[in-house]
Amino acid sequence: MGTSDGSFEVSANVLVTTATNHNFTTTCAYTDEGGTARTLTMTVWSEGTEKALIKVTAPAKEAGTATLKTGNDIWNYLPKIDRTI
């Protein structure tokens, strides 16, 4: 869980790892500014250092939010507004 100093803990369950490609699920637990403990579960895919996709899978309120990185470009998809920014 998070600490009062705003830090957080991350644990990862690595599914597939090669020299340049990664696919894993991770859980990030932290305490928000209001003191509420929160946990996000994400699936991460990467290809080298140039391509990555991170998709939030839990909690349901955040599920579907995604970040895509290709080279120096980054896009965020927000399902609540059905928009990529």
C-alpha positions in Angstrom: 0.0 0.0 0.0 1.0 3.6 -0.3 2.7 5.6 2.4 2.0 9.0 3.9 4.9 10.5 1.9 3.0 9.8 -1.4 5.2 6.8 -2.5 3.7 3.6 -3.8 4.4 -0.1 -4.2 4.4 -2.0 -7.4 4.3 -5.8 -7.8 4.6 -7.6 -11.2 3.7 -11.0 -12.5 5.8 -11.5 -15.6 4.1 -13.6 -18.2 6.5 -13.4 -21.1 9.9 -11.8 -21.2 12.5 -11.9 -24.0 15.5 -9.7 -24.7 13.4 -7.0 -26.3 9.7 -7.8 -25.8 7.7 -7.9 -22.6 4.2 -8.8 -21.6 3.1 -8.7 -18.0 0.4 -7.7 -15.5 1.2 -5.5 -12.6 -0.7 -4.1 -9.6 0.1 -0.6 -8.3 -1.1 0.2 -4.8 -1.0 3.8 -3.5 -2.6 6.4 -1.3 -4.2 9.3 -3.1 -4.0 12.9 -1.9 -7.1 12.5 0.1 -5.7 9.6 2.1 -7.7 6.9 0.3 -5.9 3.6 -0.5 -6.2 2.7 -4.2 -5.1 -0.2 -6.4 -4.7 -0.3 -10.2 -4.2 -3.4 -12.2 -2.6 -3.0 -15.6 -1.5 -5.2 -18.5 1.7 -4.0 -20.2 3.1 -5.0 -23.6 6.3 -3.6 -25.0 8.6 -4.1 -27.9 12.0 -2.9 -27.2 12.1 0.7 -25.8 10.3 2.3 -28.8 6.8 0.7 -28.5 4.6 0.1 -25.4 0.9 -0.3 -24.6 -0.4 -0.1 -21.0 -4.1 -0.9 -20.4 -5.8 -0.6 -17.0 -7.9 -3.7 -16.2 -9.1 -2.9 -12.7 -10.9 -1.4 -10.9 -13.9 -1.2 -13.2 -14.1 2.6 -12.8 -10.6 2.9 -14.5 -10.7 -0.2 -16.7 -10.1 0.4 -20.4 -7.9 3.4 -19.9 -4.9 2.9 -22.1 -1.6 4.6 -23.0 0.3 3.8 -26.3 3.9 4.9 -26.9 5.6 4.6 -30.3 8.9 6.3 -30.5 8.5 9.9 -29.1 4.7 9.9 -29.5 2.3 9.1 -26.7 -1.4 8.7 -26.8 -3.9 8.2 -24.0 -7.3 6.6 -24.6 -10.0 7.5 -22.1 -13.1 5.2 -22.4 -15.3 7.4 -20.3 -15.3 10.1 -23.0 -14.5 7.6 -25.8 -11.6 9.8 -26.9 -7.9 9.5 -27.6 -5.7 12.5 -26.5 
